[in-house]
Amino acid sequence: MQLRKDYILNRWSYISGARAKRPHNYQSTTDNNEAHPKNCPFCSGKEHLTPKEIGRVEKIKGKWLVRWLPNKYPALVPTKPQKEISNNQFFQAYSSFGVQEVIIETPDKRQMVDLSVEHISIILKVYNHRIEELSRIKGIEYVMVFKNRRKGAGASIVHSHSQVIATGKMPALIEQEVLAFNQYNLCPYCDIIKAEQSGPRKVFEDEYFLAFTPYAPRFNYEIWIFPKAHMKKLCELTQEQYLSLAIMLKKVLKKLYDIKAPYCFYIQYAPKNKDFHWHLEILPRVNIKAGFELSGGDSIISVSPEEVAEFYKGIWSNC
């Protein structure tokens, strides 16, 4: 057993050295037989069942490949920039200003793991497009792009999709990470990448990206993908780099598909006028945070990141 600190945050994880929990022990029992509903509103031909689309990518004229539209049930409303409602010692409140969208990743029943590398790279470009477009709205502080896959990770619709939430308030985690990041004279993640390149947690590496399991994860089988060059946002990627990222992401998702693991992934990037090293974090939701985590904030991890790296590389042949 080890108690490990996050690279830059004051966040801690208890790592068990035991190999009692192998990936096959975590196979989902509730999501195995996902039924794609007959009247799925996200399928091609059902466009009339969704709000009016904002945009699309077409493969051929009139046939969409990816489309994005307003969330039908938003928690945030794009009416006026965030406005203070009350502010005193104990009671602070603001108007719920923001924009919520859904990115429908495919016109058919395939999941992201089933898509071609080229198709996944287009989805990644759409992520960047929505971040850049929504960031221009007056009052928007940050645009979160994330994907929930399977019911166990919070997905309410089986059809492959991602979500976008642009908020008038900087998310607390981003604020904490940027603050911690700026305590260093140089980018700490650039140094972390160099250290992990030759370490036991490295999973995949190519000319542009490094995928590794973090030293002090919050979730079992957590894995991060970083551009090796210092980049603040996705908009700095070239076409070749988008394809490279798509290849690496598809490899990770294939391993999670094999054990039927629910997962979330999201992109973290530099807020306006700030420096940061953008990256993608993939969080399998195979363990439920219970009393210890909820009451104290630290995590208990039953499979070490070093063993998880072996799983992603395919060394565990019985999984």
C-alpha positions in Angstrom: 0.0 0.0 0.0 1.3 3.5 -0.9 -0.2 7.0 -0.4 0.6 9.0 -3.5 0.2 12.7 -4.3 -1.0 14.0 -7.6 1.8 15.5 -9.8 0.8 19.2 -9.1 -2.4 19.2 -7.1 -2.8 18.6 -3.4 -4.8 15.5 -4.1 -4.0 12.0 -2.8 -4.6 8.4 -3.7 -4.1 5.2 -1.7 -2.6 2.6 -4.1 -3.0 -1.1 -3.3 -0.1 -3.2 -4.5 -2.3 -6.3 -4.6 -3.3 -7.7 -8.0 -6.5 -9.3 -6.7 -8.6 -7.2 -9.1 -7.9 -7.9 -12.7 -9.8 -6.1 -15.5 -12.1 -9.0 -16.2 -13.4 -8.6 -12.6 -14.8 -5.2 -13.6 -16.9 -6.2 -16.6 -20.2 -4.4 -16.4 -23.2 -6.5 -15.6 -25.8 -3.8 -16.2 -24.7 -2.4 -19.6 -23.8 -5.5 -21.5 -27.1 -5.8 -23.5 -27.5 -2.1 -24.5 -30.6 -1.8 -26.6 -30.6 0.9 -29.3 -34.2 2.2 -29.2 -36.3 2.0 -32.4 -37.1 5.7 -32.3 -33.6 6.8 -31.3 -33.7 10.6 -31.9 -30.0 10.7 -32.8 -30.1 8.2 -35.7 -30.2 9.3 -39.3 -33.7 9.9 -40.5 -34.9 11.0 -37.0 -33.5 14.6 -37.2 -37.1 16.0 -36.7 -37.0 14.5 -33.2 -34.1 16.8 -32.0 -33.8 20.5 -31.6 -32.7 22.4 -34.8 -29.1 21.5 -35.5 -26.4 24.2 -35.2 -24.0 22.5 -37.6 -22.9 19.3 -39.3 -20.1 17.6 -41.1 -21.2 15.9 -44.3 -19.5 13.0 -46.0 -21.5 13.4 -49.2 -24.2 16.1 -50.0 -27.1 15.7 -47.7 -25.6 12.8 -45.7 -24.2 13.9 -42.3 -21.3 12.2 -40.5 -21.4 14.3 -37.3 -23.9 17.0 -36.2 -24.3 19.2 -33.2 -27.3 20.8 -31.7 -28.7 22.4 -28.5 -29.2 20.1 -25.5 -33.0 19.6 -25.2 -32.8 19.6 -21.4 -30.2 22.2 -20.5 -29.2 23.2 -16.9 -27.8 26.5 -18.2 -29.5 29.1 -20.3 -27.9 31.4 -22.9 -29.9 34.5 -22.0 -27.7 37.1 -20.3 -24.1 37.0 -19.0 -23.7 35.6 -15.5 -25.4 38.0 -13.0 -25.0 38.1 -9.3 -28.2 37.4 -7.4 -27.0 37.4 -3.9 -23.6 37.7 -2.2 -23.0 37.8 1.5 -21.0 35.8 4.0 -22.8 32.5 3.6 -25.2 32.9 0.7 -23.8 33.5 -2.8 -25.8 32.9 -6.0 -25.6 33.8 -9.6 -27.8 33.4 -12.7 -27.4 30.1 -14.5 -25.8 31.5 -17.6 -24.3 29.2 -20.3 -24.7 27.1 -23.3 -25.2 23.3 -23.6 -24.9 21.3 -26.8 -24.8 17.7 -27.9 -22.4 16.4 -30.5 -23.9 13.3 -32.3 -20.9 11.4 -33.4 -22.4 9.1 -36.0 -25.6 8.7 -37.9 -25.9 5.0 -37.1 -25.6 2.6 -34.2 -21.8 2.3 -34.1 -20.0 3.5 -31.0 -16.9 5.6 -31.1 -14.6 2.6 -30.7 -16.2 1.2 -33.9 -15.5 4.3 -36.0 -12.6 4.7 -38.4 -9.5 6.7 -37.3 -10.5 9.4 -39.8 -14.0 9.6 -38.4 -12.7 10.0 -34.8 -10.3 12.7 -36.0 -13.3 14.6 -37.4 -15.1 14.4 -34.0 -12.0 15.7 -32.3 -12.0 18.6 -34.8 -15.6 19.3 -34.0 -14.6 19.4 -30.3 -12.1 22.1 -31.1 -14.6 24.0 -33.3 -17.2 24.1 -30.5 -14.6 25.2 -27.9 -13.4 28.1 -30.1 -16.9 29.1 -31.3 -18.5 29.2 -27.9 -15.5 30.8 -26.2 -16.2 33.9 -28.3 -19.6 34.4 -26.6 -19.5 37.4 -24.2 -19.5 36.2 -20.6 -18.4 32.6 -21.3 -15.4 31.7 -19.2 -14.7 28.1 -20.2 -16.1 25.4 -22.5 -16.2 21.8 -21.2 -16.2 19.0 -23.8 -16.8 15.5 -22.4 -18.1 12.1 -23.3 -20.0 9.7 -21.0 -20.2 6.1 -22.3 -22.6 3.6 -20.8 -25.2 4.0 -18.1 -22.6 3.5 -15.4 -20.8 6.6 -16.5 -23.9 8.8 -16.7 -25.0 8.3 -20.3 -28.8 8.4 -20.7 -28.8 7.7 -24.4 -27.1 4.7 -26.0 -26.4 6.4 -29.3 -22.7 7.6 -29.5 -22.5 11.3 -28.5 -20.5 13.8 -26.6 -21.6 16.9 -24.6 -20.5 20.5 -24.6 -21.1 22.9 -21.7 -20.0 26.5 -21.9 -20.2 28.3 -18.6 -20.0 31.8 -17.2 -18.0 30.5 -14.3 -14.5 28.9 -14.4 -14.9 25.3 -13.3 -13.3 24.8 -9.9 -11.0 21.9 -11.0 -9.6 24.0 -14.0 -9.1 26.9 -11.7 -7.1 24.7 -9.2 -5.0 23.1 -11.9 -4.1 26.4 -13.6 -3.2 27.9 -10.3 -1.0 24.9 -9.4 0.5 24.9 -12.9 1.6 28.5 -12.6 3.5 27.8 -9.4 6.2 26.4 -11.6 8.6 28.6 -13.7 8.3 26.2 -16.6 5.5 23.8 -17.7 5.4 21.0 -15.1 3.6 18.7 -17.5 6.5 18.9 -20.1 8.7 17.6 -17.3 6.2 15.0 -16.3 5.9 13.8 -19.9 9.7 13.4 -20.0 9.7 11.4 -16.8 6.8 9.1 -17.8 8.3 8.4 -21.2 10.8 6.1 -19.6 8.7 4.9 -16.7 6.6 1.9 -15.9 3.3 3.8 -16.5 3.9 4.6 -20.2 1.3 2.9 -22.4 1.5 4.3 -26.0 3.8 6.7 -27.6 4.3 8.1 -31.1 5.9 11.1 -32.7 3.3 13.5 -31.2 1.5 12.0 -28.2 2.2 10.1 -25.0 -0.4 8.0 -23.2 0.3 7.0 -19.6 -1.5 6.0 -16.4 -1.1 8.8 -13.8 1.0 8.2 -10.8 -1.9 9.0 -8.3 -5.1 8.3 -10.2 -8.6 9.0 -8.9 -10.2 6.0 -10.7 -9.1 2.5 -11.5 -7.8 2.2 -15.1 -7.5 6.0 -15.5 -5.3 7.0 -18.4 -4.1 10.4 -19.8 -3.1 11.4 -23.3 -0.8 14.4 -23.7 0.7 16.1 -26.7 4.5 15.9 -26.3 5.0 19.4 -27.6 3.8 22.2 -25.3 0.3 23.2 -26.6 -2.4 25.3 -24.9 -5.3 24.1 -27.0 -6.5 21.6 -29.7 -6.5 24.4 -32.3 -2.7 24.0 -32.5 -2.9 20.5 -33.9 -2.2 19.7 -37.5 -4.2 17.3 -39.6 -1.6 14.6 -39.0 -1.7 15.2 -35.3 -5.5 14.9 -35.1 -5.1 11.5 -36.8 -2.4 10.5 -34.4 -4.6 11.4 -31.4 -7.5 9.5 -32.9 -5.4 6.4 -33.3 -4.3 6.6 -29.6 -7.8 7.3 -28.3 -9.2 4.3 -30.3 -6.6 2.0 -28.8 -7.6 3.0 -25.3 -11.3 2.7 -26.0 -10.8 -0.8 -27.5 -9.3 -2.0 -24.3 -12.2 -0.5 -22.3 -14.6 -2.1 -24.7 -13.0 -5.5 -24.2 -13.9 -5.3 -20.4 -17.2 -3.5 -21.1 -16.2 -0.7 -18.8 -18.3 2.5 -18.5 -16.1 5.6 -18.9 -16.0 9.3 -19.1 -13.4 11.4 -21.0 -12.8 15.1 -21.2 -10.4 17.7 -22.6 -8.6 20.1 -20.3 -7.0 23.2 -22.0 -5.8 26.7 -21.2 -8.4 29.3 -20.2 -8.3 32.7 -21.8 -5.0 34.5 -21.3 -3.5 31.6 -19.3 -0.8 29.1 -19.9 -1.5 25.3 -19.6 -0.6 22.1 -21.3 -3.8 20.7 -22.8 -4.6 17.0 -22.6 -7.3 14.4 -22.6 -8.2 12.4 -19.4 -10.1 9.1 -19.7 -11.7 7.9 -16.5 -13.2 4.4 -16.5 -16.1 4.2 -14.0 -15.5 0.7 -12.8 -15.3 1.6 -9.1 -17.9 3.4 -7.1 -16.6 6.2 -4.8 -18.0 5.4 -1.4 -17.8 6.8 2.2 -14.0 7.1 2.4 -13.7 9.1 -0.8 -16.8 11.1 -0.3 -16.1 12.0 3.3 -12.3 12.7 2.9 -11.8 13.6 -0.8 -8.9 11.1 -1.3 -9.2 8.0 -3.5 -8.6 4.3 -2.9 -7.2 2.6 -6.0 -7.3 -1.2 -6.0 -5.0 -1.8 -9.1 -1.8 0.1 -9.3 -1.1 2.4 -12.3 1.9 0.3 -13.2 -0.3 -2.8 -13.5 -2.9 -0.8 -15.4 -0.3 0.3 -17.9 0.4 -3.4 -18.5 -3.3 -4.0 -19.1 -3.5 -1.3 -21.8 -0.4 -2.6 -23.5 -2.0 -6.0 -23.7 0.4 -7.8 -21.4 -2.4 -9.3 -19.3 -3.3 -12.1 -21.7 -6.1 -13.5 -19.7 -8.2 -10.4 -19.7 
